[in-house]
Amino acid sequence: MSQECFVLLPRDGLSVKDGRGWYTSEVGRGYSHPWPLPTTVRGALRAAWGQDLMTTQPGVRMTPEEWEQRSAGVKLTRFVALRRSLAESSFKQAHRMWPFPADAVLVGGEKGAVGRVEQLLPRRPATGRAATTLGPDEDAAREGLWHPRWASKGKPAPAPRFWSEAEMVRWLLGHDVAIPRELSPEQRTDVHVSIHPDRQTAEDTMLHSRQVVELLRLEREGETAPRAVEWALGLCCEQPTRDSVRGFPSGVLGLGGRRRLTNVEPVTPDLFACPPEFQPKGTKGLRLVLATPASFVRGWLPDGFEQDGAVYVGTLPGVTGPVVLRAALVPRAQDVSAWDMVKREPRRTRRWVPAGAVYFFEKQRGEDFTAEELRALWLASWGGGHEEALGQVLPGVWTPPPASGA
Amino acid sequence: MESRAYLLQALSPLHVGTGRSVGVIDLPLMRMRATGIPIVPGSSLKGVLRDSRKHDSDKARSDAIFGPRREKPGPEGDQPGEYAGALVVGDARLLALPVRGFVGTFAMVTSPLLLALARRDWGGRMGGGEVPGPVAPLAKYQARVASLKNSACLYRHDGQPRVYLEDLDLEVENKDDSVLASWAEVLGRALPSEERDMLMRRLVLVDDETMSFLWETATQVDTRVSINPETGTAAQGQLWTEESLPAETLLMGVMAATRAWHPERKLEAGEVLSEALGGPGTMLQLGGKATVGRGWCRLLSWQSGGSEGRR
């Protein structure tokens, strides 16, 4: 099995269309996901791998079915966002960008300014009788989950989409973080029209627009000259054992809607490793932040966690002993639709827990999570969809509040 | 996928617009939103390339390159195709903008950012071909030229060379820029032989801040009006302004291709690219306002001139 690590640098921006159809509004309008989905990227890699295979092995011609079957072994094992100055020639860990975690809240300061970053800390539920919900059998465990309570004054401000590596490491270690700058890629709308070849006029009903996410920006800080900054996708992928292609991927890659051209730059696996600055001490509580969306069988509830009385208990990769799920901060589910190129029909829509969701744990027997366990969890895979780099987590420390009377 | 860089040289004002605006200019140019760099979208170029082959008798070959045409407009035409087109056309981005000068009539102005993007299109980051290196950065409101001796745009005042671009008065570093000279030389190889020294004489490198000011303000803005045929006077409410890239503008883009997927036409990626790029200096009409002479461009590449154009 060969592992290739590289960075994709989309040249002209990306349009990764979401599930809304062209004809669901009065004008044909295509909306793009704000950041490409792992499944889109893997699909592009499978297509590129098949093309490279046919180019490098004369005589190989695959039918769509064969393509689907043989390229199934192309697996995405790492998927991170990157951002660097155009003047830099290589990517480093410091260039990594992580989804803004759901347990961080920007709180407005005076006169509408963003004042500070606060952490949402789950509190133990109040003892005694409380209202419960009607419905599924797991009520006791679900009602037993801890919820964060908002104690501070000030309105929450819109959160940026990404955090820098330095900010995320500080956050995971439980340190204060300064107000992050808004660094997300921008979007533009391209309008297209089809010209009739004989009349040379626009064809009726063929005017449509498409959102494009631009990955090149000019950023200014104060009075300084503008600095060109580029966003990119850092990937590791595995090739099928029997059919590996040397030098994969070769040349540029087509990615997203209209196969927009994407440059490929090789990197080493160190780019995805746990950073040396992440040196946690043993901790009573553990936070897991989703660095990529997660696919769990039962929606928000992590795979392998079962109700045990009034709590959910399960295991985590690289952690000794059972753990108790104390809280889950999960934003709205991400619905993902795709097209089956072989059957020429839509694939089944999937629901993912979005990147940035945060889960809180304690060990069932009350021990601490060790520093080694935390570092082992760096980008560990959780839930389903490992072949699409789904469910990769970032570990953070958490200090659970003492029990009342303790 | 195999790819090649291409150049677009505007021979008349080039208007590839967004179709609407809420700003001062009614019909502005299409630009990258985050940087403001003017672009010609790949879809425009691909459509024009395809249209230029509509009279070819070999329809299958054209379809193999550009993809099957939809049979019907609208929702009923949304049928999945039997095969995909082999050609992918990237957007063409501004590379050098002709800017009026008090000396030398006009200068071809570029910046470190535009050359860095062009370098990537050439595969320079991957060590591809004979791509010139990155130019050294410039201080704010400074300029450099390839050769002080050969530049057509310099004016010396008390021994200090300067360039005057529109109403900008920029100090020019009192030394030749050899890297910029290589850019002028290598880019010039794509141009027709009689124009090859144009860049050596007119290329001026300015800092990115000045360049971003120029690509916003040094474009051509024409005011036009409709004449009422009955009265022969301006029609009420029919005055508008439209923005164009001036003639001589250079833009750079990338085309890429796989081998053709058409069941009857087997073309290798290189053939697809050669077919799309056409002969040296293919003439095309791009963008809007064709009937008033806008958008005549040369499509240029380095496909026969050495390795620097291949990636």
Interface residues (C-beta under 8 A of the other chain):
Chain A: L9 R11 D12 G13 W22 Y23 A48 Q51 M54 T55 L86 A87 S89 P185 E186 Q187 R188 D190 V191 H192 S194 I195 P197 E203 D204 T205 M206 E214 L216 R217 L218 A225 P226 A228 S250 G251 V252 L253 G254 R258 R259 R260 L261 N263 E265 R344
Chain B: M1 E2 S3 T18 G19 M30 M32 R33 A34 T35 G36 P41 G42 S43 G47 D51 K54 P73 G74 P75 D78 P80 V88 G90 D91 L113 A116 L117 R120 D121 R125 M126 P134 P137 K140 D207 D208 E209 S212 V254 A256 T258 R259 R311
